[in-house]
Amino acid sequence: MSFTLCIATKDRSEFLRRLLGYYAQMEFPYPILIGDSSGPFHADRNKKTIESLQRRLDIVFVDCPTLSSGACCERLGELVSTPYCAVVGDDDFLCTHGIHSCIQFLECHADYAAAHGKGLIVGVDNGAVYGRIHSVGPYSMAVLEEASASHRLLEFFTLSHYNLSYPVYRTRIWRTMFRGLTSLEGILNRNIFKDELIPSCIAAISGRIKELEVLYLVRQAHPAIYRHPDPFDWLTDSIWFPSYQFFLKRLKEELGLQGGLTGEQAHAVIKAVLWPYLANALCSSLKKRDSRGKRGRLRSRLRSLKGRIQALLWTHRWWDADFMPIARAIAQPPCEVSKAAASILDRPQEVRA
């Protein structure tokens, strides 16, 4: 096996059941590691769903109580034994064909750290597990082509500051991205250093990242409850400064290893990229609190319309081979998997594995 899929889940057993049902239908050929931070009710349901699919999928359940998604990835990284891996949330999908394409690209391009394809974000009626897809839009992921580590970090912050958690990575790099995150505070994905900036910045430092012309990621949109905290609340929280110190330490280490920078040089690079990022985050948050003018609303709507048209063209292009199986998985549970899982979920508590 050349690849391992890691799934981070917390208290959303129906979403996990939907995702695993999709991979069962696609006859997914790679091992799957599930890091479960759920409470007892959802953890028990997850174990029963996995039991129902053991003959069709190679799944390992890993109990990760109290761990955030970033810390969960660190735990799973210790168990990955394949040269490539990726992580996906329980409510999202990595397309099987897209994964194959990324692995093939990395096999032939040793100078790249990671690869991904195109991403889509879909809206489902009432944000439900199963239902009608009412909207499709583009979901951007970073593309980094600069030769040096410091220039890629600058490129990430200034040109394509998007989440870098989801591409197919070389496992040695993926482990480095999440190393030490368990020691940081924050268990509800509200520490932006821990759950986004540290792994994404280390990914940017570690090597170039390619985007392929293939459907790779489909994410489900959710209400604002799943978004990051307000920047002011984050910056004034007691966990901010110790998390920043860890961020600074890890990035200085990697800029020294990957870019040959001294500690002083690395510190200057980090300050140069983080200062504008923090200033922009605060200013953008403040502007959102003010009502927009008609011209601003019109520009926003035009940008949104342009993105949706592009996403619909992509969806049409990949409909039969890649998007349609995911659309079916969202529309309703596969009959065979649903019946098998239901029979186990209905068993008395004492007979579970």
ROLUM-134980 format. One record per residue: residue in three letters; x, y, z of N, C-alpha, C, CB in turn; residue number from 1. Coordinates in steps of 0.02 Angstrom, whole numbers. Each point is the difference from the previous one (the first is absolute). Glycine has a CB too. Layout:
  type     nc1     nc2     nc3    cac1    cac2    cac3     cc1     cc2     cc3    cbc1    cbc2    cbc3  seq
   ALA       X       Y       Z       X       Y       Z       X       Y       Z       X       Y       Z  NUM
...
END
This chain:
  type     nc1     nc2     nc3    cac1    cac2    cac3     cc1     cc2     cc3    cbc1    cbc2    cbc3  seq
   MET      42     -60       0     -42      60       0      44      63       0     -91     -63      61    1
   SER      69     113    -100      40      62      -4     -32      59      36      42     -42    -108    2
   PHE    -105      35     130     -37      58      25     -44     -20      59       2      51    -115    3
   THR      -9      -5     163     -47      -9      56     -45      61       5      84     -73      61    4
   LEU    -149      61     -54     -47      54      10     -14       6      74     -52     -18    -114    5
   CYS      60      79     141     -15      13      70     -64      41       5     123      -4      29    6
   ILE    -166     -15      16     -64      34      10      -4      23      72     -57     -68     -90    7
   ALA      49     134     100     -10      28      67     -74      11      10     114      55      -1    8
   THR    -142     -82      55     -72       6      11     -15      16      73     -21     -81     -93    9
   LYS     -34     117     103     -20      17      69     -76      10       2     112      54      24   10
   ASP    -147     -99       9     -71       6      14     -44       8     -62      33      50     108   11
   ARG     -12     -82    -164     -42       2     -60       0     -69     -32      27     124     -18   12
   SER     -56    -170      54       3     -70     -22     -37     -11     -66       7     -34     119   13
   GLU     -60      72    -132     -37      -9     -63      42      25     -59    -109      13      62   14
   PHE     146      41     -53      44      24     -54      55     -52     -14     -24     119      33   15
   LEU      52    -148      19      52     -51     -10     -29     -60     -35      60      40     102   16
   ARG    -120     -60     -83     -32     -56     -33     -11      14     -75     -57     -30     108   17
   ARG      38      92    -124      -9      19     -71      66      -4     -37     -94      76      32   18
   LEU     148     -50      -2      65       0     -34      26     -71     -11      24     111      52   19
   LEU     -28    -153      -1      23     -68      -7     -43     -40     -49      44       5     117   20
   GLY    -109      11    -120     -43     -31     -49      22      16     -71     -93       5      81   21
   TYR     114      58     -92      26      19     -66      62     -40     -18     -46     116      17   22
   TYR      93    -122      30      61     -36     -15     -12     -75      -9      63      85      65   23
   ALA    -113    -111     -30     -18     -70     -11     -28     -10     -71     -23     -14     123   24
   GLN     -20      60    -144     -28      -4     -67      54       7     -54    -108      46      44   25
   MET     159      -6     -31      54      11     -48      54     -54       4     -22     123       8   26
   GLU      13    -171      37      50     -53      11      69      30      12     -66     -78     -73   27
   PHE      69     122     121      61      38      16      57     -48      17     -69      96      42   28
   PRO     126     -91     -78      52     -51       6      52      13      54     -18     -21    -118   29
   TYR      13      77     154      52      19      47     -24      -7      73      47      79     -86   30
   PRO       0     -85     133     -19      -2      71     -27      66      23      86     -87      20   31
   ILE    -132      85      29     -31      59      28      12       0      76     -88       2     -92   32
   LEU     114      54     118       8       9      72     -52      51      23     124     -27      -6   33
   ILE    -163       8      56     -52      45      26      20      23      70     -89     -57     -70   34
   GLY     102     121      77      14      29      65     -64      30      28     119      24     -33   35
   ASP    -145     -54      86     -66      17      26       6      38      66     -49    -101     -57   36
   SER      29     165      57       0      40      60     -70       6      30      97      64     -44   37
   SER    -142    -107      23     -71       4      19     -11     -19      73     -30     -26    -117   38
   GLY     -28      47     142     -24     -24      64     -24     -72      -7     -31     117      34   39
   PRO      11    -149      22     -18     -71       0     -54     -19     -50      33      -2     118   40
   PHE     -86      42    -125     -55     -19     -43      23      -6     -73     -80      59      78   41
   HIS     112      -7    -105      22      -1     -70      58     -49     -10     -38     119     -13   42
   ALA      82    -124      61      56     -48      -6     -27     -71      -6      75      76      66   43
   ASP    -126     -93     -28     -30     -66      -3     -32     -13     -68     -20       4     124   44
   ARG     -15      46    -150     -31      -7     -66      53      -7     -54     -98      67      39   45
   ASN     153     -30     -33      54      -4     -49      31     -70      -2      24     122      17   46
   LYS     -14    -151      42      28     -67       3     -46     -51     -33      58      30     106   47
   LYS    -123     -21     -98     -48     -46     -31      -2       8     -76     -67       3     106   48
   THR      72      59    -129       3      12     -73      62     -32     -29     -63     108      14   49
   ILE     120    -100      19      63     -30     -23      -6     -76      -2      65      98      47   50
   GLU     -96    -126       4     -10     -73       3     -40     -24     -61       5       4     126   51
   SER     -54      35    -146     -42     -20     -56      37       2     -67     -98      42      63   52
   LEU     154      -6     -65      37       9     -64      68     -34       0     -60     108     -14   53
   GLN      77    -145      65      67     -28       6      18     -46     -58     -12       9     123   54
   ARG     -37     -43    -152      15     -45     -55      11      37     -66     -68     -87      57   55
   ARG      49     150     -59       5      38     -63      53      54       2    -119     -23     -18   56
   LEU     140      43      77      50      53       7      51     -20      53     -85      87     -34   57
   ASP     147     -64      24      54     -11      48       0      59      48      70     -67     -84   58
   ILE    -104      61     141     -10      55      47      31     -15      67    -105      31     -59   59
   VAL     140      19      87      25      -4      68     -29      58      40     107     -56     -38   60
   PHE    -139      39      94     -31      51      44      51      20      53    -116     -48     -20   61
   VAL     125     114      28      47      27      50     -39      47      46      99      -9     -81   62
   ASP    -100      -7     144     -36      40      50      41      62      16     -56    -104      48   63
   CYS      28     164     -60      37      63      11     -42      48      43      60     -14    -110   64
   PRO     -79      -6     170     -43      44      42      35      65      16     -54    -101      48   65
   THR      16     156     -48      22      68      17      48      31     -50     -16     -32     118   66
   LEU      32      -2    -173      48      28     -48     -35      41     -54      76     -97      21   67
   SER     -47     156     -38     -24      39     -56      21     -35     -65       6     107      68   68
   SER     -27     -80    -125      16     -32     -64      75      -2     -12    -110      38     -45   69
   GLY     145      18      61      72       1     -11      37     -50      44     -10     119     -31   70
   ALA      -9    -123      95      30     -48      45     -17     -71     -20      -6      84      92   71
   CYS     -54     -94    -117     -21     -66     -24      44     -21     -59    -119      21      38   72
   CYS     135      26     -83      43     -15     -57      70     -20      24     -65      80     -71   73
   GLU      90     -48     123      65     -20      27      -2     -72      25      23     119      33   74
   ARG     -76    -137       0      -7     -69      25      -4     -50     -57     -59      44     101   75
   LEU      20     -28    -152      -7     -46     -57      66      -6     -39    -122      29      -7   76
   GLY     159      26       2      62      -1     -37      50     -50      27     -19     118     -27   77
   GLU      16    -130      92      44     -49      31     -15     -71     -24       9      74      99   78
   LEU     -70     -85    -125     -21     -68     -20       4     -11     -75     -75      -1      98   79
   VAL      86      54    -137       3      -8     -73      65     -35     -19     -70     105     -16   80
   SER      64    -157     -26      59     -38     -21      11       4     -76     -18     -76      97   81
   THR     -22     114    -132       6       7     -72      38      64     -18    -108     -64     -16   82
   PRO     137      69     -44      38      60     -18     -41      62     -11      81     -76     -50   83
   TYR    -147      69      38     -43      57     -12     -62      -4      45      42       9    -120   84
   CYS     -70      49     137     -61       0      40     -36      67      -9      53     -78      84   85
   ALA    -115      79     -62     -40      62      -1     -53      -6      55      19      17    -125   86
   VAL     -46      41     144     -53       0      50     -63      31     -30      85       9      94   87
   VAL    -142     -32     -71     -64      28     -21     -46       2      60      14     -43    -118   88
   GLY     -57      94     121     -49       5      53     -56     -50     -10      29     120      15   89
   ASP     -67    -133      38     -53     -51      -5     -57      22     -46      30     -37     114   90
   ASP     -37     102    -127     -55      24     -41      22      17     -72     -52      44     104   91
   ASP     114     -58    -121      27      16     -66      20     -65     -37      42     111      43   92
   PHE     -21    -103    -106      18     -57     -41      65      14     -37    -121     -32     -13   93
   LEU     169     -14      14      55       0     -47     -16     -51     -54      85      34      90   94
   CYS     -85     -12    -152     -19     -43     -56      53     -53     -12     -65      94     -52   95
   THR      43    -154      42      48     -55      -9      44      10     -62     -81     -77      56   96
   HIS      53      99    -111      39      12     -60      50      57      10     -95     -41     -70   97
   GLY      73      93     107      45      56      14      59     -22      43     -96      77      -8   98
   ILE      84    -121      56      55     -26      42      50     -38     -44     -78      -8      99   99
   HIS      53     -36    -143      43     -38     -45      45      47     -40     -86     -92      -7  100
   SER      56     145     -21      37      46     -43      55      36      39    -102      16     -70  101
   CYS      88       3     132      50      35      41      58     -46      17     -90      73      47  102
   ILE      75    -136     -30      53     -48      15      45      -9     -61     -74     -58      83  103
   GLN      44      50    -141      39      -9     -61      44      60     -14     -91     -73     -45  104
   PHE      65     133      57      39      61     -11      60       2      47    -103      61     -37  105
   LEU      92     -75     101      55       4      49      52     -55     -13     -80      48      84  106
   GLU      58    -105    -109      48     -53     -17      49      23     -54     -86     -86      31  107
   CYS      63     130     -74      41      22     -58      33      68      12     -76     -64     -74  108
   HIS      61      97     130      27      67      12      24       5      72     -78      50     -86  109
   ALA     140     -71      96      28      -3      67      10      69      32      56    -106     -33  110
   ASP     -58     159      -7      11      67      26     -63      32      27      92      12     -81  111
   TYR    -148     -47      80     -62      25      28     -16     -34      66     -43      25    -116  112
   ALA      18      15     163     -19     -27      66     -70     -29       0      75      83      53  113
   ALA    -119     -55     -94     -70     -21       2     -34      18     -66      -2      16     124  114
   ALA     -56     -45    -134     -41      14     -59     -73      -6      18      91     -42     -76  115
   HIS    -131      81      41     -73      -5       7     -31      17     -67       4      31     124  116
   GLY     -69     -43    -131     -36      20     -59     -45      58      15       5    -117     -43  117
   LYS     -59     123       5     -48      53      10     -45     -16      59       3      28    -122  118
   GLY     -29      24     154     -45      -9      56     -67      33     -12      98      -5      75  119
   LEU    -151     -25     -49     -67      28      -3     -29       3      71     -17     -46    -117  120
   ILE     -26      94     128     -37       3      62     -75      -1     -16      93      65      58  121
   VAL    -130    -109     -25     -70      -9     -16     -44      17      60      30     -90     -83  122
   GLY     -89     115      67     -50      13      52     -55     -52      -4      26     122      -3  123
   VAL     -45    -150      59     -52     -51       4     -58      29      39      85     -95      -6  124
   ASP    -146      79     -15     -59      27      33       4      -8      76     -67     -26    -102  125
   ASN      60      82     137       0       2      74      65     -25      30    -123     -18      -4  126
   GLY     178      14     -35      64     -24      26      -3     -72      23      24     114      34  127
   ALA     -71    -153     -62     -10     -68      23      52     -48     -27    -121      24       7  128
   VAL     123     -85      22      45     -52     -24     -21     -23     -70      22     -37     119  129
   TYR     -86      26    -128     -26     -22     -65     -53      51     -23      22    -122      28  130
   GLY     -20     138     -92     -49      47     -26      19      26     -68     -27      31     116  131
   ARG     -10      18    -139      11      30     -66      57      49       1    -121     -15     -27  132
   ILE     167       9     -21      54      49      -7     -30      62     -34      90     -91      -7  133
   HIS     -91     147      42     -32      60     -27      50      51     -28     -92     -19      80  134
   SER     156      10     -66      50      47     -25      68     -35      -8     -61      96      54  135
   VAL      99     -73    -103      68     -25     -12      45      60     -13     -44    -111     -46  136
   GLY     100     114      80      48      54     -11      71     -26       2     -81      81      50  137
   PRO     130     -39     -70      70     -22       1      27       2      71      16      42    -117  138
   TYR      28     -88     133      36       1      64      75       0     -17     -94     -62      62  139
   SER     127     117     -45      70      10     -21      48     -31      50     -34     105     -59  140
   MET      88    -133      32      56     -24      39      64      30     -28     -61    -108      28  141
   ALA     110     117      14      61      36     -20      39     -37     -53       4      50     114  142
   VAL      25     -12    -159      47     -25     -50      65      39      11     -92     -30     -85  143
   LEU     146      -5     102      63      32      17      55     -26     -47     -36      13     121  144
   GLU      68      33    -157      50     -20     -50      68      32      10     -93     -15     -79  145
   GLU     101      58     130      64      33      11      53     -51      20     -59     105      35  146
   ALA     121     -90     -52      55     -49      11      23      -2      72      35      19    -118  147
   SER     -34      38     153      29       1      68     -55      -4      52      97      67     -42  148
   ALA     -78     -91     102     -48      -8      55     -29      67      22      63    -101      37  149
   SER     -21     152     -31     -25      65      23     -46      32     -52     104      15      68  150
   HIS     -88     -23    -132     -42      28     -52     -67     -36      -5     102      33     -63  151
   ARG    -102    -100      76     -65     -36       1     -43      23      58      55     -99     -54  152
   LEU     -23     112     112     -39      25      57     -31      67     -16      76     -62      78  153
   LEU     -37     106    -110     -26      65     -21     -55      -9     -52     111      53      25  154
   GLU    -101     -99     -72     -50     -14     -51     -65     -24      32      91     -29     -82  155
   PHE     -86     -13     132     -59     -26      34     -40      56      33      60    -108      20  156
   PHE     -26     154      14     -35      53      36     -26      55     -46      71     -26      97  157
   THR     -37      39    -153     -18      58     -41     -40     -16     -62     102      52      42  158
   LEU     -91    -112     -71     -33     -15     -64     -54     -53       6     105      30     -55  159
   SER     -97     -78      99     -48     -55       1      -8     -27      71      31     -30    -118  160
   HIS     -54      74     162      -7     -20      70     -64     -42       9      62     104      37  161
   TYR     -56    -167     -53     -55     -47       8      24     -58      44     -49      33    -113  162
   ASN       1     -68     140      16     -58      43      41     -51     -39    -104      20      66  163
   LEU     155     -46     -33      45     -49     -32      -4     -68      35      76      93     -35  164
   SER    -132    -107      68      -5     -64      36     -16     -59     -45     -36      65      99  165
   TYR       4     -53    -156     -32     -55     -36      39     -34     -57    -101      58      30  166
   PRO     154     -30     -58      35     -34     -55      28     -68      19      28     111     -45  167
   VAL      -9    -150      -5      38     -61      11      72      21      14     -76     -70     -76  168
   TYR     103      50     134      67      19      21      46     -61       2     -47      94      67  169
   ARG     110     -81     -74      49     -50      19      -5      -7      76      79      27     -99  170
   THR     -82     -88     124     -15     -11      71      51      32      46     -55    -106     -32  171
   ARG     118     105      13      51      31      44     -13      74       9      84     -85     -40  172
   ILE    -111     119     -11     -16      71       5     -64      10      41      55      22    -111  173
   TRP    -104     -65     100     -63       5      36      10      -7      75     -60     -46    -100  174
   ARG     104       0     120      15      -9      71      31      64      29      16    -124     -17  175
   THR      29     155     -22      33      61      22     -50      57      10     104     -37     -60  176
   MET    -154      41      16     -50      53       4     -36       0      67     -14      -7    -123  177
   PHE      -2     -51     149     -42      -5      60      40     -17      63     -93     -36     -73  178
   ARG     158      30      68      40     -21      58      -5      51      57      78     -61     -78  179
   GLY     -95      37     136      -2      41      61     -65      36      13     118      14     -17  180
   LEU    -168     -20     -29     -62      38       9     -40     -23      60      -2      18    -122  181
   THR      10     -81     141     -38     -25      58      17      38      64      -4    -112     -54  182
   SER      64     141      57      21      36      60     -33      68       7     108     -60      -7  183
   LEU    -139      86     -47     -31      66       3     -71      -5      25      72      37     -94  184
   GLU     -95      17     126     -68       2      26     -49      11     -57      41      44     110  185
   GLY    -105     -60     -96     -53      11     -48     -24     -66     -29      48     111     -27  186
   ILE    -109    -131      43     -25     -65     -22     -59       6     -48      40     -48     107  187
   LEU     -63     109    -120     -60       9     -42      15      35     -66     -68       3     104  188
   ASN     130     -10    -129      19      31     -63     -10      76       2     -29    -106     -60  189
   ARG      47     137     116      -5      72       6      68      33       9    -114     -16      50  190
   ASN     167     -23     -52      68      26       4      29      -1     -71      15     -42     122  191
   ILE     -15     100    -155      19       2     -70      72     -20     -11     -84      90     -17  192
   PHE     129     -75      64      69     -23      -6       2     -76      -3      41     101      62  193
   LYS     -76    -132     -17       2     -73       7     -33     -36     -58       1      15     123  194
   ASP     -59       8    -143     -41     -38     -47       3      25     -72     -73     -24      95  195
   GLU     111      76    -109       8      20     -70      70      27     -15    -121      26      -2  196
   LEU     143      26      38      61      35     -21      63     -42       5     -55     104      36  197
   ILE      64    -140      19      62     -39       8       6     -54     -54      -4      22     124  198
   PRO     -46     -67    -133       8     -50     -52       4      29     -70     -60     -78      73  199
   SER      21     130     -88       1      29     -67      66      34     -15    -123      16       7  200
   CYS     150      21      41      64      35     -10      57     -50      -8     -42      97      66  201
   ILE      42    -150     -26      53     -50      -7      -6     -36     -66       3     -14     124  202
   ALA     -64       2    -148     -10     -29     -66      31      45     -54    -105     -57      39  203
   ALA      92     122     -34      27      47     -49      76       0       1    -103      70      12  204
   ILE     132     -72      47      73       0       6      30     -64     -28     -10      73     102  205
   SER     -26    -128     -96      29     -66     -14       8     -16     -74     -50     -37     105  206
   GLY      12      70    -149       8     -16     -71     -56      29     -42      60    -103      32  207
   ARG     -53      96     -98     -49      26     -47     -64     -42       2      93      44     -73  208
   ILE    -149     -12      56     -65     -33       2     -35      12     -67      -8      14     126  209
   LYS     -13     -68    -157     -27       0     -68     -76      -8       1     108     -47     -43  210
   GLU    -142      81      -3     -71     -12     -11      -9     -34     -67     -31     101      70  211
   LEU      -5    -157     -71     -13     -39     -60     -70      14     -27      79     -89      40  212
   GLU     -88      78    -103     -65      11     -32     -45     -61       9      54      77     -85  213
   VAL     -73     -89     146     -43     -57      17     -40      18      62      82     -84     -51  214
   LEU    -143      59      56     -39      13      60      30     -40      58    -105      21     -68  215
   TYR     119      13     123      35     -31      56     -39       4      65     107      29     -56  216
   LEU    -132      30      73     -31      11      65     -71      28      -9     113      19      52  217
   VAL    -161     -47     -16     -67      28       4     -16      12      74     -37     -59    -107  218
   ARG      27     122     125     -14      18      69     -73      20       7     118      38      17  219
   GLN    -147     -51      40     -68      21      14       0      63      42     -40    -118      -7  220
   ALA       4     169     -16      -5      63      37     -43     -10      61      15      66    -106  221
   HIS       1     -29     159     -38      -4      62     -11      70      28      48    -114      24  222
   PRO     -93     121      25     -12      66      30      63      27      33    -119     -32      19  223
   ALA     114      94       3      58      36      27      30     -32      62     -49     103     -46  224
   ILE      13    -148      78      25     -32      62      66     -37     -12    -118     -11      40  225
   TYR     131     -10    -104      59     -38     -14      60      44     -20     -74     -93     -35  226
   ARG      64     158      31      53      44     -23      49      16      56     -78      48     -85  227
   HIS     134     -17      65      49      20      50     -28      55      44      94     -32     -78  228
   PRO     -63      43     136     -25      52      45      14      70     -28      19     -77      97  229
   ASP     -52     126     -70      14      69     -18      73      15      15    -120      34      24  230
   PRO     156      -1     -70      72      13      10      15      36      65      13       4    -122  231
   PHE     -55      44     142      12      36      62      -4     -47      60     -47     104     -51  232
   ASP      -4    -148      51      -6     -49      54      59     -47       2    -124       8      -9  233
   TRP     148     -28     -50      59     -44      -3      62      34      28     -50     -57    -101  234
   LEU      62     119      79      60      36      21       0      18      74       8      45    -115  235
   THR     -66     -39     145      -3      18      71     -10     -59      46     -45     109     -36  236
   ASP      43    -169       7      -9     -60      41      66     -17      34     -90     -42     -78  237
   SER      85      10     136      60     -17      39      45     -51     -36     -65      23     104  238
   ILE      38     -61    -151      42     -50     -34      40      30     -58     -84     -86      31  239
   TRP      72     151     -47      30      28     -60      77       2       5    -104      69     -17  240
   PHE     130     -38      69      73      11       3      40     -65       5     -23     109      53  241
   PRO       5    -157     -10      38     -63       0      -6     -37     -66     -18      -8     122  242
   SER     -39      14    -156      -7     -32     -65      44      35     -52    -118     -35      29  243
   TYR     121     102     -25      44      37     -45      73     -19      10     -82      95       1  244
   GLN     102    -103      62      69     -19      14      16     -68     -31      -3      66     108  245
   PHE     -43    -113    -103      10     -66     -31       3       7     -76     -59     -56      96  246
   PHE      14      96    -125      -1      15     -72      68      27     -22    -124      23       5  247
   LEU     149      26      31      65      31     -16      56     -51       3     -42     109      44  248
   LYS      43    -149       9      52     -51       9       0     -50     -57      -9      14     124  249
   ARG     -50     -41    -141      -3     -51     -53      18      27     -68     -88     -57      66  250
   LEU      64     118     -82      17      28     -65      73      18      -7    -116      43      -7  251
   LYS     147     -20      62      71      15      -2      40     -64     -11     -17      98      76  252
   GLU      -4    -152     -43      33     -65     -10      -4     -22     -74     -28     -32     119  253
   GLU     -31      36    -148      -9     -24     -69      32      45     -51    -106     -52      36  254
   LEU     105     118     -24      35      46     -46      76     -10       3     -93      83      14  255
   GLY     118    -104      45      70     -16       6      17     -64     -37       3      58     109  256
   LEU     -46    -110    -101      13     -64     -32     -11       2     -76     -34     -56     106  257
   GLN     -22      86    -126     -19      -1     -71      31      57     -40    -106     -54      33  258
   GLY     116     111       0      24      59     -36      70      23      18    -116      32      -8  259
   GLY     146     -64      59      67      20      19       5      68      33      39     -69     -92  260
   LEU     -94      93     121       0      66      31      25      -4      72     -95      35     -74  261
   THR     128      17      97      17       6      70     -63      16      40     117      38     -28  262
   GLY    -113     -45      94     -57      16      42     -24      71      -9      40     -84      81  263
   GLU       7     131     -87     -18      70      -9     -32      12     -68      95      33      76  264
   GLN     -69     -64    -128     -29       7     -67     -70     -29      -2     115      -5     -50  265
   ALA    -123     -54      80     -66     -32       0     -51      42      38      56    -112      -6  266
   HIS     -34     141      62     -45      43      39     -24      59     -41      58     -35     106  267
   ALA     -12      64    -145     -18      58     -41     -51     -19     -54     114      49      21  268
   VAL    -104    -108     -51     -48     -24     -51     -69     -11      30      95     -54     -62  269
   ILE     -97      22     120     -64     -14      33     -36      64      19      47    -108      44  270
   LYS      -9     157     -18     -30      64      18     -28      35     -62      80      10      97  271
   ALA     -44     -15    -152     -20      34     -62     -65     -28     -28     119      22     -23  272
   VAL    -132     -86      34     -62     -30     -28     -57       1      51      70     -72     -74  273
   LEU     -55      66     138     -53      -6      51     -30      68      17      57    -100      46  274
   TRP     -17     152     -45     -24      66      18     -56      23     -47     113      28      46  275
   PRO    -103     -29    -112     -56      20     -44     -60     -47       5      84      48     -77  276
   TYR     -72    -113      89     -55     -48       7     -44      19      59      71     -90     -51  277
   LEU     -41     105     108     -39      17      59     -36      66      -9      81     -62      71  278
   ALA     -47     111    -101     -31      65     -12     -60      -7     -47     111      56      17  279
   ASN    -103     -96     -69     -54     -10     -48     -59     -37      32      84      -1     -93  280
   ALA     -68     -49     135     -53     -38      33     -43      46      44      73    -103      -2  281
   LEU     -40     148      40     -37      45      43     -41      51     -40      89     -14      86  282
   CYS     -57      43    -137     -35      50     -41     -59     -30     -38     107      63     -11  283
   SER     -97    -123     -16     -53     -33     -37     -59     -16      46      84     -48     -79  284
   SER     -68      26     140     -53     -15      48     -39      62      18      68     -95      45  285
   LEU     -33     151     -37     -32      63      18     -45      24     -57      97      29      74  286
   LYS     -73     -36    -136     -40      22     -58     -64     -41      -7     105      35     -58  287
   LYS    -101     -99      75     -60     -43      -6     -54      21      49      73     -93     -37  288
   ARG     -53     126      91     -49      23      49     -39      61     -26      73     -44      91  289
   ASP     -43      79    -139     -33      59     -29     -41     -22     -60      93      76      39  290
   SER    -148     -44     -51     -41     -17     -58      35      22     -63    -105      11      67  291
   ARG     100     -52    -119      31      15     -64     -45      47     -40      61    -111       1  292
   GLY     -30     149     -44     -37      41     -48     -25     -43     -57      68     100      31  293
   LYS    -112     -70     -72     -28     -37     -56      53     -24     -48    -104      66      11  294
   ARG     155     -23     -23      53     -19     -47      39     -60      26       7     119     -39  295
   GLY       8    -119     105      36     -56      29     -39     -64      -4      57      79      76  296
   ARG    -123     -75     -62     -42     -59      -4      -3     -27     -72     -68      42      97  297
   LEU      65       4    -145      -4     -20     -71      64     -36     -20     -75      96     -25  298
   ARG     133     -68      44      64     -33     -16       4     -69      32      55     112      -9  299
   SER     -77    -117      71       1     -64      34     -44     -51     -35      22      58     107  300
   ARG     -82     -36    -128     -45     -46     -35      28     -21     -68     -96      54      58  301
   LEU     129      -7     -94      29     -17     -64      56     -51       8     -30     114     -44  302
   ARG      73    -104      95      54     -48      13     -29     -69      17      74      93      40  303
   SER    -127     -93       1     -31     -63      19     -30     -35     -61     -24      47     114  304
   LEU     -10      -7    -157     -30     -29     -60      53     -29     -47     -94      82      10  305
   LYS     150     -46     -18      54     -24     -42      28     -66      26      28     118     -30  306
   GLY     -19    -122      96      26     -61      30     -48     -59      -8      62      70      81  307
   ARG    -127     -56     -74     -50     -53      -6      -4     -26     -72     -65      50      95  308
   ILE      70      -5    -143      -1     -21     -70      60     -45     -15     -60     105     -32  309
   GLN     119     -84      57      60     -41     -10      -8     -68      33      69     104      -4  310
   ALA     -97    -106      64      -9     -63      35     -49     -45     -36      25      57     108  311
   LEU     -79     -28    -135     -48     -40     -37      30     -30     -63     -91      72      46  312
   LEU     136     -34     -79      34     -26     -59      45     -59      19      -3     114     -54  313
   TRP      39    -108     110      42     -55      24     -44     -61      16      84      83      47  314
   THR    -140     -70     -12     -44     -55      19     -25     -38     -61     -34      64     102  315
   HIS      14     -26    -154     -24     -32     -61      56     -41     -32     -81      94     -18  316
   ARG     142     -68      20      57     -34     -31      15     -67      33      47     111     -30  317
   TRP     -55    -113      97      18     -60      37     -61     -38      26     106      56      33  318
   TRP    -165     -41     -60     -62     -25      30      -2     -75       7     -56      98     -48  319
   ASP      63    -135      -8     -11     -72       1      51     -37      43     -49      10    -114  320
   ALA     114       4     103      52     -41      31      13      19      73      51     -12    -112  321
   ASP     -54      76     128      24      22      65     -53      31      45     108      19     -55  322
   PHE    -147      28      28     -47      35      43     -64     -40      13      46     106     -43  323
   MET     -70    -143      -7     -63     -35       6      -2     -49      59     -13      13    -123  324
   PRO      66     -53     134      -2     -45      59      -6      38      66      69     -81     -65  325
   ILE     -38     140      69      -5      40      61     -70      30       7     123      26      -6  326
   ALA    -150      -2     -51     -69      26       1     -49     -53      23      30      80     -92  327
   ARG     -20    -142      69     -44     -54      21       9     -15      75       5     -49    -116  328
   ALA      57      51     140      13     -13      71     -35      53      44     110     -54     -30  329
   ILE    -113     116       5     -32      53      39     -76      -5      -6      99      74     -19  330
   ALA    -123     -95     -39     -73      -3     -11     -34     -49      47      20      31    -119  331
   GLN      10     -90     127     -30     -51      44      52     -53      16    -115      22     -49  332
   PRO     108     -56     106      49     -52      17      -4     -58     -48      -6      34     121  333
   PRO      64     -64    -141      -2     -60     -42     -40     -55      34     112      31     -50  334
   CYS    -155     -63      14     -47     -49      30      38     -55      37     -82      24     -91  335
   GLU     132     -53      58      35     -58      30      35      20      64      15     -50    -114  336
   VAL      21     106     112      36      22      59     -49      21      54      97      38     -71  337
   SER    -151      -4      51     -50      23      48     -30     -58      39     -24      97     -74  338
   LYS       5    -150      38     -31     -57      33      49     -36      46     -77     -13     -98  339
   ALA     140       5      74      50     -34      41      15      40      63      49     -51    -103  340
   ALA     -42     116      95      15      42      58     -59       1      48      77      70     -69  341
   ALA    -137     -65      41     -59       4      43      -8     -63      41     -55      74     -84  342
   SER      69    -132      55      -7     -63      37      47      -2      59     -35     -57    -105  343
   ILE      94      85      98      49       1      55     -18      54      51      89     -42     -77  344
   LEU    -110     101      52     -17      54      46     -59     -18      44      44      81     -82  345
   ASP     -87    -127      59     -57     -20      39      15     -56      50     -69      34     -95  346
   ARG     130     -61      92      17     -54      47       2      25      72      65     -57     -91  347
   PRO     -78      13     139       8      21      70      72      20      14     -94     -77      34  348
   GLN     102     121      14      66      28      17      51     -54      16     -57     101      43  349
   GLU      36    -154      -9      49     -48      26      31     -44     -53     -64       1     104  350
   VAL      38      -1    -166      28     -46     -49      48      34     -48    -103     -66       9  351
   ARG     117     130       1      44      34     -46      71     -24       8     -75     100       1  352
   ALA     116     -93     -55      70     -21       2      39      46      44      -8     -48    -114  353
END
